[in-house]
């Protein structure tokens, strides 16, 4: 279980899939949602490697209009469905599929896209932001939020703005179109 940190779901607990994901720490979730505070109200959000759905639920808690949760783990998807029911959250879609299939499926752009794959999947950080741009999946003033540990390659030159944050071993990069 982890507690949501702010907004209408503040202090509400949600489940975490055991042995499947490493949930984003509350300090990091707080920092991310604070950095995106002005953009969250009314936002269309994509939580691409959703895990427990914590980042997406934090966004909905802070006023996002809708969130699409995507994960390729059946266990994670079951937990996200349970968490949505627990919160009585209906402004979301929950998709059990691989991230590449999901990126091919979407036709409308998002305001905020969370990209927090398993840390061993380093190649995702390098290729997915450019795929998002190529497919037109990020709105004009949208943001892609990358959470990672260790070293990754990111093509920041594709974006007009990149801001980096560090929280111990966890790092966050916010890329803006």
ZIGI-V427928 format. One line per field, one symbol per residue. ss: DSSP state (a for helix, b for strand, c for the rest). burial: + if it has 24 or more other ideal C-beta (glycine too) atoms within 12 Angstrom, else -. A space follows every 50 residues. Layout:
BEGIN
ss->???
burial->???
END
This chain:
BEGIN
ss->cbbcccaaacccbbcccccccccccaaaaaaaaaacaaaacccbbbbccc cccaaaaaaaaccccbbbbbbccaaaaaaaaaaaaaaccccbbbbbccaa aaaaaccccbbbbbbccccccaaaaaaaaaaaaacccbbbbbbbbbbbbc cccccaaaccbbbbbbbccbbbbbbbc
burial->-+-++++-+--+-++++---++++++-++++++-++--++--++++++++ ++++++++++++++-++++++++--++++++-++--+-+-+++++-+-+- -++--+--+++++++++++-+--++--++++++---+++--++++++++- -+-+----+----------++++++++
END
